[in-house]
Amino acid sequence: MRAFETINELKHVLFASYSKNTAYHKVKNNWNPFNRYVGQCVITSMIINRMFGGVILCGFIENLNINHYWNSINDTEIDLTIEQFTEKPHIVNIKTISFCELYDNENIRNRYEQLLAHVTDVKDRLDLLEDEIYRCSLCSNVDKFMSKTIHYGSNCNLLFIGEAPAKSGWRITGKVWTGSDGKIIPSGKVFEKLLQIIGLELFDASFTEAIKCYPSSGKVTATNNKYCEKHLNNLINILKPNLLVPMGTHAARNLLETTQPISQIAGKIYTSSKFEYNIRIMPIYHPSPISPMGYKNNIEIFENLKRIIKKSKENYDDIQE
């Protein structure tokens, strides 16, 4: 396993690695795929401590009658499982606790080793996919990128999917929705307004493209779709987001394997049998500043998406097609 370069990279791998079996037994029944952080705080803090150093912090949540664990690295507090709570918890009696003290507990040790094994497997698969995409030379009409980064953002539940990277887009600048001048591009400004509806910042929203290279002519071909489909499917199977949000006609058609126009499928929830696990797909209109549909027609869709996210934290099965 290659070393993790950032906490954010580890966060995505942890999200894909969590399971009901690694959850703390007192809250295990509250675990569901859309709130995978439930009961994972102590073993998450241990993995972060082993990989990035710092100290482990422990505090008591009075209204829930449970302990909560997180990290401090270079005087910066990092809590990757805070999203399990619908409201910010009131934590008292905060103290540091050593990795060894936690590891001596048999139940914690078993859960830690199980999660670590999952993390290693997911990271290896992700590294292999990044290398495979980087080395791919099957298409003759594309410009390759030097960066191996194939997805962006810190939110793990949702994965927004565009059609293909722009020639001077985020694969070059290092930031999605940002031009070479460092400014947010027009479609990014539209998307930013839509994300506010669901409480996400522009650069927190996880994003990738159906096509991994820039088509030299600016137009995606059937050949590009054919060879990149497996890369996209593999990325989804590795990261295990709960909801895919293809943006616009081409990305939606790639995922749903349909010829229907975006006007007939936008805002509806679909499932697909081509992935390794049960996943929902909700197409939206591309947030283009040129098209009136880019913002106006997406507002109701994002309002519904907000309700889905809130409801699914309580019962994932309530997300209906």
N, C-alpha and C positions, 0 to 999 in steps of 0.2 A: 504493500500500500504506500503510495506517495504521500508525503506530508501535506496536511491541509495548509493552504496559504492564508486563508482568512477564517474568522469565526463564522462569517456568513456562509461560506462554502460548507463548513461543518454543520451549520443549522439545517441546510437542505438535506444533507445526508442523514442526519439524525431524524428528521421528519419522516424520511422514507424508511427508517429502520425501526421506529417505534411500533409496538404492538400491545395488545391487551395483556399478553404474557409478561411484558416488562413493566407493566403499571403496578403501582403500590396497591396492595391487596384491599386496603380500606376504601379506595376510590375506583377500583377496577371496574365496577359495574357502571360507572359514569363515563368510561372510555368509549369513544366511537371514532371512526375514521376521519371525521371532520374536526374533532378536537383531540388530536393524538398526543397533546402535551400532558393530558391528565395523568397524574401519578408517575411522571418521568423525571421530576426535578432533581432528586438526589443522585441518580445514576448519570443524568446529563451533566450535573456540576462536576462529577468525578471524571468524566471523559474530557471535559474542557480543561480541568486542572492537569490531567496527565499530558494533554497535547499542547496547551498554551501557558501552563504555569499559573502563577497568582495564588489566591487563597479561596477556599470554599467558605461561604457564609451560610448560617442557619438561623432561622427565626420562627416564631410561633404565630400562626394565624388564629386569633381567638375565636372568631365567629364560626370557623370551620373545624376548630379543635385538631389541627394538624400542623406539622412542621413544614417549612418551605426552605428550599436550598437554591443558592445561586452563586455566582462567582464575582470576584474582584481581581482585575488585572491592571497593574500600574495605576491604581487609584480610580479605575473606571469599573463601575458595576455592570455586569452582564447577566441577564436573566432570560435565557432562551425559552423558558416554559411559562413565562408570565401570561401568555395568551390563553392559557387554560381557564383563566378567571374572567368572568363577564364584567366584573368591576375590580378596580385596583384594590388588592387586599391590604388590610391594616396589620402590619407585621411588628411584633414586639419581641423583646429579649433576644436581640440579634447578637450573634457571637461567631467566631471562626471555629471551624472543625477540621481536623486533618483527614486526608484521604485514607490513611491507615486505620483510623478509628472507625470510619464508615465501612471499609473493606472487611473489617473483622466481624461484621454482622453477616451471618450466613445468607439470610434472605437478600440483603442488599448486594452481597458479593455475587450471588447467582444471577440476579437480574442485571448487574453490571457486566458480567462476562457475556451474557446472552446479547445485550445491546451492543457491546464492543464487537462481537463476532458479526452482527448484522451491519454495523458501521463499516467494518473492514471490507465486507463483501460488496456493499453498495458503492463505496469509494473506488474499489478496484474496477467495478463495472463502468463507473462514470469516467475514470481515467482512460480505460480501454476505448470507450466511445469517442472521447475527445481526440485521442490519437488516431482513431480510424477516420474520423471526419477530416482531421488535419492532413492526413496522407491521401485522402480520396482524390482520384484524378479521372473519374469516369465520365464527367461532362466536359465537353470541349468548348462550351460557350460561356464559361464563367471566369471571374477573377477571384483568386484565392485570397484569404486573409492570413496575416501572420499570427494573429491571436488565436489561441485555442479555446477561448471563452465562447460557450455556445448558449448560455442563458444568463439572464441578469435579474437582479432584484432579491429582496429578502423575504417577501411573503411566500409561504409554501403551499397554502391551501389552493390558490388560484394560479393558473398559468395562462397568460394571454399569449396568443400566437398570431404573428403577422405572416405575410406572404414570403418576403425575401429581404435580406439586408440591403440598405442603400449603399452606394459606392463610398460615400463619406460619412456613413452612419455610425452607430454605436460600436460596431466591430473595429472601427478605427479610433473613434474618440474615447471609447471606454465607458460611455454613458448613453443609455437609451434615450431616444427622443431629443437628441442633442446634435446640432450641426458642428461643422469643423471650426466655427467661430465661437463655440462654447455656449451658444444661446439655444434655448428650447425651440424646436421647430414648430410650425403652425399646427400640425396634427397632434403634437405633444401637448400643446396648450389646450386643445379641445379635450384630449384624453385626461388631462390633469383635472379639468372641471368635472368630468364624469366620475373619476375616482374619488373625488371629495364626497360623493353621494354614499359610497360604501366605506368611507373613512380610511382610504389609503392615500399615501403620498406617491407622486409620480415615479420616483426612483426606488420606491419600495416594492412596487408591483412587479411580480416575476414575469419575464418576457422572453420569448424565443421566436424563431421563424420556422415556417414549414420547409423553406429552402435555406441551406446553410452558407451558400456562396452568392456573390453578386453576379447575376446574369449580364454578360457584357453588353448585350443589346438593350438591357433594361426590361426585357420581357421573359417571363418564366415559360419554359417549354415543357411538353409532356415528358421528355427525357429527364429533365431536372426533377420533376415530380416523382418519376419512377425511382430514381436512384436515391433521392433524399427521404422518401417515405419511411424507409426502414430506420434511418437515423432519428427522425422525429419520434417514431413509435418507440424506439429503444430508450430515448431520453425520457419519454413519458413513463414508460415501465420502470425506469430506474428512480426517478424523482417522486413518482406516485402522488401527483397533485390530486385533489378531490374533484376539481371542476376545471375543465378546459374551456377557454373563451377565445375561439377563433375570431379574428377581426377581418370582416369583409368576405366577399364572395370566394376568392381563391383559397384562402386558408380554411374556410368552412367546408368547401367542396373536398379539399384534400382529406380532412378528418372524417367527414361523413360519407364520402364516396357517393356524392349525389350531384345531379345537374340542376337542381332547383335553384332559382334565384334567391339572393339573400333576403329579399322582402318576404319570402314564404317561410323561411327558417329562423330568422333573427328572433331572439327572445324565447325560443322554445327549447326545452331540455330533451336531449337525446342520450342514448347509451350506445356503446359500440362493443362488439365481441372480439375485436382485433387486439385488444390490450390484455395484459396478464391479470388484471383485476377489474372490479366494477367501477367504472368512471362515468361521470356525467359530462356532457358537452353542451354548451350554450353559446351559439353564435351571436355576434353583435354586428352592427354596421361599422365599417371602418371609420375611425374618428377623423375624417377628412374635413378640413375647414372649407373646402370648395362645395361639397355636397351638403344640402340642408339636412339630410338624414344622419350625417356624422355626429351631430350633437342632439338635435331635436328628437329624432326617432330613437335615440339611445337612452334618453332620460328615464322613460318608463321601464326599460329593460334593466337599468342599473338600480332603480328603486325596487324592482322585484328581486334582483340579485342580493340586495341588502337584506331583504326579508328571508331569502333562502339561507344566507350565511348565518343569520341569527337563529333561525329555526333548526338548522341542521346540526348546530353545536349540541342541541338537546336530543335530537333524533335524526341521524343521518338518513334513515330509511324514508323520512318524510319528504325528501326531495323527489318530486314526481316528474315523470316524463310528460 
